[in-house]
Amino acid sequence: MRTKSSKSTDSSTGSSTDTPRTGRRRALAAAALLGAATLTLTACGSGGDDKSVADVSVEKDSGKAATVLDNPYKKPNLVLTDVNGKKYDLREQTKGKATLLYFGYTHCPDACPLTMGNIAVAKKELEKSGLSKAERDKLRVVFVTTDPDRDDAPRLKEWLNGVDSDFVGLTGDFATIQAGASQVAISVEPTKKDKKGKLVSMHGKQVIAYSPKTDKGYVLYGEEATAADYIRDLPKLIKGETP
């Protein structure tokens, strides 16, 4: 069966979102696992438009949050600025590392903080996985802003410190970010105002997992992925195995 990844728009502060009922259900499902992570951002939702951005293959009714890609993605050729104001070459600085890549922004009220929070909880749980500290330290979680006009380095640093200070935050020129996202079939559009004058952003909500063995993105996670999914899969991803 062919499934399509999607993007959507938040009508309040410019986030990719789902419906209010779905957003509340997912937020509640993750609440227990997110309890240990002090997130100062709220999760809410309103209707959005879904548009396809990538085709992937998945077994029918597999029930898996992780989708193995038919054709793994190369890491985007992205050179941006990290939260300390230093140059960050994505390919060079994540080479040989298990890497989770996500495009989002700090003013997002739902999908972005929930996704990052789920990964943060799973990363913390790695201490119980049996992996050595050296193995755990090989994981890289990279958050690339899709709203660089508002997400400068200090803003990114403050936001990520509320999730996991080890996460890499990147900002820079929007055209560069958009071009990098397009290399992995993630759609990103400029932030704009809606009819009510509120900022709206459209971006794909997928997390791409890159293998430390090949440096290729071989697994795709949609917004439905929970902390439990990442807890289960991260040990395998770190070893370069398929979930």
Salt bridges, closest charged atoms under 4 A:
ASP18 OD2 - ARG26 NH1 2.69
ASP70 OD2 - ARG2 NH1 2.96
GLU125 OE1 - LYS128 NZ 3.47
ASP137 OD2 - LYS133 NZ 2.78
ASP147 OD2 - ARG150 NE 2.55
ASP151 OD1 - HIS107 ND1 3.85
ASP164 OD2 - LYS123 NZ 3.13
ASP166 OD2 - LYS123 NZ 3.17
GLU189 OE2 - LYS7 NZ 2.85
ASP215 OD1 - LYS75 NZ 3.05
GLU223 OE1 - ARG26 NH1 3.68
GLU223 OE2 - LYS205 NZ 2.80
ASP229 OD1 - ARG232 NH2 3.22
ASP233 OD1 - ARG232 NE 3.15
